[in-house]
Amino acid sequence: MTHGPGRRWDTRDIPRAQQFDAWQAMLQSVYGTWDVARPAKPDFDAHIHHHAVGGFQIVDCVCDPCAAKRMGSEIRRDGREALTIQLVLSGFETFAIEDRRISLGAGDVLIWNSIRPMSFEVTERLRKISVTVPLARLRSWLPTRWHSIATNLPQVSPGAGLLSSVIGAVSPHFLAGALRDGEALTESVISLLVNAIGCDRGDDALTRRGAQLLIVKDYIHAHLSDPDLSPSALASANRISLRYLHALFEAEGTTVQQYIIRERVLRCRRELENPKMAGRTITDIAFGWGFQNSTHFGRRFKAEMGISPQDFRADVLVAARRQPAGAEASSAPESPNRRR
């Protein structure tokens, strides 16, 4: 594996009597809270190489047969809202997600989110690479369909081919520290995922309207800092009528303007929780993402996040002071409106 800033963990570095507790702690550190079963083999062997920047994380995991489950109590305990795209490189694993059972082998891709009950069992020594991003980003791209996307993509499918090639290309560079913009990586991965799912649904299912919506969203994401970004400007730039533009977003259960505002609020939120932005005023951050009035921004932020931007930043600072020295940065405080 590539050497770099990514953290490495290996059972061979831990006394045998302590290996299970260490394995359980490591799984929960990178994947959230799980109820981990004690491995049957006394000489259980596993090693993990992982790295995270903001909400973007890649985990390269190799392990002997093992099992774990994540049910209601575990889900409530950590409140984690993440989306994971998992590529199996070798070995076999079985996932049970709600009432569905999925068998995975080399080349298969699994898509799961942390708010659904599930369990897994590794039945043959496994190597997999998992890419984790905030679930909120998928919700933003697919407001009405995020919960019903395909759970697994078989190795022979076009979607699995697309995702596996990208994960294989990105993971060694990210783990080595050569890629540092977690937000940009998150947007790229979500965009690819949406297109990969479209590939597997077939040309008839991925309609021209759906493809046009993806193009429009890409344009919005690239121009959020422009205060003149408006529905009319968006329609003109994409050479579609204003009426057709509104119809695209109506099918998503939102409006063009609501989508733009929410995306701007999310960008501001990330900067407010970024310690490197502590020297910038809230107004400066808001104006940097296209808002033109601080009062209007404050209202919009509170409507989306359930807390004022001032209180949100203050809570982040308090949480940072309480964090033990040397610990990795944790996610920002959970706002009342984040869980749906």
Rosetta blueprint (number, residue, H / E / L):
1 M L
2 T L
3 H L
4 G L
5 P L
6 G L
7 R E
8 R E
9 W E
10 D E
11 T H
12 R H
13 D H
14 I L
15 P L
16 R H
17 A H
18 Q H
19 Q H
20 F H
21 D H
22 A H
23 W H
24 Q H
25 A H
26 M H
27 L H
28 Q H
29 S H
30 V H
31 Y H
32 G L
33 T L
34 W L
35 D E
36 V E
37 A L
38 R L
39 P L
40 A L
41 K L
42 P L
43 D L
44 F L
45 D L
46 A E
47 H E
48 I E
49 H E
50 H E
51 H E
52 A E
53 V E
54 G L
55 G L
56 F E
57 Q E
58 I E
59 V E
60 D E
61 C E
62 V E
63 C E
64 D L
65 P L
66 C E
67 A E
68 A E
69 K E
70 R E
71 M L
72 G H
73 S H
74 E H
75 I H
76 R H
77 R H
78 D H
79 G L
80 R L
81 E L
82 A E
83 L E
84 T E
85 I E
86 Q E
87 L E
88 V E
89 L E
90 S E
91 G E
92 F E
93 E E
94 T E
95 F E
96 A E
97 I E
98 E L
99 D L
100 R E
101 R E
102 I E
103 S E
104 L E
105 G L
106 A L
107 G L
108 D L
109 V E
110 L E
111 I E
112 W E
113 N E
114 S L
115 I L
116 R L
117 P L
118 M E
119 S E
120 F E
121 E E
122 V E
123 T E
124 E E
125 R E
126 L E
127 R E
128 K E
129 I E
130 S E
131 V E
132 T E
133 V E
134 P E
135 L H
136 A H
137 R H
138 L H
139 R H
140 S H
141 W H
142 L L
143 P L
144 T L
145 R L
146 W H
147 H H
148 S H
149 I L
150 A L
151 T L
152 N E
153 L E
154 P L
155 Q L
156 V L
157 S L
158 P H
159 G H
160 A H
161 G H
162 L H
163 L H
164 S H
165 S H
166 V H
167 I H
168 G H
169 A H
170 V H
171 S H
172 P H
173 H H
174 F H
175 L H
176 A L
177 G L
178 A L
179 L L
180 R L
181 D L
182 G H
183 E H
184 A H
185 L H
186 T H
187 E H
188 S H
189 V H
190 I H
191 S H
192 L H
193 L H
194 V H
195 N H
196 A H
197 I H
198 G H
199 C H
200 D H
201 R H
202 G L
203 D L
204 D L
205 A L
206 L L
207 T L
208 R H
209 R H
210 G H
211 A H
212 Q H
213 L H
214 L H
215 I H
216 V H
217 K H
218 D H
219 Y H
220 I H
221 H H
222 A H
223 H L
224 L L
225 S L
226 D L
227 P L
228 D L
229 L L
230 S L
231 P H
232 S H
233 A H
234 L H
235 A H
236 S H
237 A H
238 N L
239 R L
240 I L
241 S L
242 L H
243 R H
244 Y H
245 L H
246 H H
247 A H
248 L H
249 F H
250 E H
251 A L
252 E L
253 G L
254 T L
255 T L
256 V H
257 Q H
258 Q H
259 Y H
260 I H
261 I H
262 R H
263 E H
264 R H
265 V H
266 L H
267 R H
268 C H
269 R H
270 R H
271 E H
272 L H
273 E L
274 N L
275 P H
276 K H
277 M H
278 A L
279 G L
280 R L
281 T L
282 I H
283 T H
284 D H
285 I H
286 A H
287 F H
288 G H
289 W L
290 G L
291 F L
292 Q L
293 N L
294 S H
295 T H
296 H H
297 F H
298 G H
299 R H
300 R H
301 F H
302 K H
303 A H
304 E H
305 M H
306 G L
307 I L
308 S L
309 P H
310 Q H
311 D H
312 F H
313 R H
314 A H
315 D H
316 V H
317 L H
318 V H
319 A H
320 A H
321 R H
322 R H
323 Q L
324 P L
325 A L
326 G L
327 A L
328 E L
329 A L
330 S L
331 S L
332 A L
333 P L
334 E L
335 S L
336 P L
337 N L
338 R L
339 R L
340 R L
